[in-house]
């Protein structure tokens, strides 16, 4: 058995007339609870639905009570008993529970339970009895079909209490038959008269008792059943019905009890539905939404005051197209009266199974309709509920707002919404739009004033109007923009001054550059002319270098021949030197001979002197010989001197010739080198000629480029002058702004 804890011991009392209703499936899982159940238990519907019913079982309830309840219900019989349930908080409440199986098509599909407020006497008795059962002190106490009772002797041992009505009637009929047989037997036998009377009296008493007992038992229970039927017919479902008998009358009472419980449940359910419907009706009655309900035949069965007021307000317009329309007698009328072509509407509504929206244009009014089908439990359509919304004023407002917005889109913020005589919605909307337009116009006016001042060159203008939100952001952005422009214009002004000076300097520089470029162009033109002359000269030099190369080659041949001749001259000079030396030797011999002749002449003179006159002739000869010897010596000395000089000169000539030979060899080598160099010079001159041609071409291109540069410099100079003029104009324009 489930033991739900904790418990507080605090009792929660049910209010008079409060009824707790629930339904479970065959396994005891809760499938439905009413509002009173939720209020008293403290659980939410989500916490109860799908949960076992023993979720609210209190630990003080004996297991025997619930065992009896489930065995009774599963046997198809109703059950009535005292139950102590636990609240979610741990508190408890006592109820008199009435439970019965629910049959559909002869099969049990679940159980219904209707619980009512129990009296204090019932609660006190149940607490004592359940405490005794839990403690094992219930001497003879049992729970039978919800009732805790002590079985008496009749209930325990009298078989008549356990017989059905048919069995008891058969027993009574059998008793009478036995009595008749006994009487027949007694009449035919010789029995004492006293015995006969005893048998007769006993039989009569037995028959009377059986008749009385049957009449009393059946009659009293049938009268009780009659009272219960009358009570149920009068709407009283709280009467106690005895369900402790198993005979046919007991079966009737059991059925009556089940019906009482079922009707009590349904009454509570219908009461809930009625209360819900009443709440819905009351809500619809006070709702501002226009609601109309029609039955299956499209006859109006409900129209809330809002729609009645709307129809009354629009009655004069509706009568333009429906002359017989009466807003005071809409109930019971068919909705065909609202349509020009009701056949089309009926065909559409006949198959309506979802929300349908349409617009009704009648009498110059625009009415939005939202139609929904009303379905029963079998999802069969039993009617329609229609929400009416008179959008005539809204359409006018929309048109007015559209015109207002279009005007605003064109930049016209002077239009305003006329709120005179309009409803509260239009007044509120119009005031809001007018305030918006005022704010927008004021904001744009302030921005326009600043921009106009800005266009006029006045950067001192600012937006001083107090603005909020995005307009405040526009204000801040505009003021910041003007501040930035003011700062920028100051910077531009200073920059323009600098640009003006720079442009003037650039113009002067460009003029100077133009002059120098023209001069350079002239010089390049002269250079080009010189290069042409140089090209011609180089070409002539190339030709001369070729001729020089040929002459160098010829000179090399001549030098080679000269070298050979010099070598021969050197050899000849050597021979001359040798001959001169031999002549010098011969002259030396002659000089010696002259010296000796002179000595001989001297000796002859001496001898002649000695000889006197004989020797005078000899002395003359000796004198002549001496004179000749002296002259020979003198001539020999002169010849020797000349020979010496010749030898010296021949020697020097030999040295010179030798040096000349070496020089000629050097000259030959140099001539070879000169010839090679002249070849190289000739090749280089040819290359120079080609290079000079290219240089000449380049100089010509450079001349053209210089001329183009000169033109560009002229253009740059003109641009600089234009820049100077523009800087002057910009300075003049900037000077217009007041910072």
Secondary structure, DSSP 4 states (H G I P E B T S, - for coil): ----------B-PPPTT--EEEEE-TT-BEEEE-HHHHHHH---HHHHTTSBGGGGB-TTS-HHHHHHHHHHHHTT--EEEEEEEE-TTS-EEEEEEEEEEEEETTEEEEEEEEEEEPPHHHHHHHHHHHHHHHHT--SSEEEETTEEEE--HHHHH-GGGGS-HHHHHHHHHHHHHHHHHHHHHHHHTT--HHHHHHHHHHHHHHHHHHHHHHHHHHHHHHHHHHHHHHHHHTT-----------SHHHHHHHHHHHHHHHHHHHHHHHHHHHHHHHHHHHHHHH-SSEEEEEETT-BEEEE-HHHHHHHHHTHHHHTTT-TT--GGG-TT-BGGGG-S-HHHHHHHHHT--S-EEEEEEETTEEEEEEEEEEE-TT--EEEEEEEEEE-HHHHHHHHHHHHHHHHHHTT--------TT--HHHHHHHHHHHHHHHHHHHHHHHHHHHHHHHHTTBTT----S---HHHHHHHHHHHHHHHHHHHHHHHHHHHHHHHHHHHHHHHHHHHHHHHHHHHHHHHHHHHHHHHHHHHHHHHHHHHHHHHHHHHHHHHHHHHHHHHHHHHHHHHHHHHHHHHHHHHHHHHHHHHHHHHHHHHHHHHHHHHHHHHTTTTHHHHHHHHHHHHHHHHHHHHHHHHHHHHHHHHHHHHHHHHHHHHHHHHHHHHHHHHHHHHHHHHHHHHHHHHHHHHHHHHHHHHHHHHHHHHHHHHHHHHHHHHHHHHHHHHHHHHHHHTTSB-
